[in-house]
Amino acid sequence: MGRVSKAEAAQHREQVVDAASRLFRERGVQGVGLSDVMAAVGLTPGGFYKRFGSKQDLAAEATTRAFALANAVIEQVSARHPGRPDEALRELVAAYLSAESRDCPAEGCAATALAAEAAREPADGQVRAAYVEGIGGFIESLTGFTGAEATRADRITIMCTLVGALSLARATAGDPLSDEILRAVREHLTPD
């Protein structure tokens, strides 16, 4: 097999980061081997170290990517409801606290899926740093979901409520309690 061009190498790198982002959210960093990530994009494991220094380098980049994707979706929801934060919040809460979101962590929010990974990291770890930065972006992206009088603490409370509810719903999936958690928190955050 011949050498790949710089453009192909860059494309492969992006594919690896995207696959790792999905796999790590679904199964955790420790639950995914490098061969799993490389196989997901049709590449051999031997090429990993041509693209990344370590699994931790990849995990940090994949965490950053996952938050960027989630925050882009959040900002799109806000943009659909300019000047109407209640409507924006209602749409966000309905999507975030849905059975689909609960049942598909690979495509879901990095804040929920990667919290345990970040908590296990050393305080100065790469994944922890990427997670902390992502949480900061999540908080800021909620600006369009609160009224002018809302504070940063209000946005943090909304984020924590969403993340906590989704975490508990995933942990109890398969039991009626899971749906009850989703429904109760949706109704609490967006009463009629």
Order of alpha helices (4+ residues) and beta strands (2+ residues): alpha-alpha-alpha-alpha-alpha-alpha-alpha-alpha-alpha-alpha-alpha
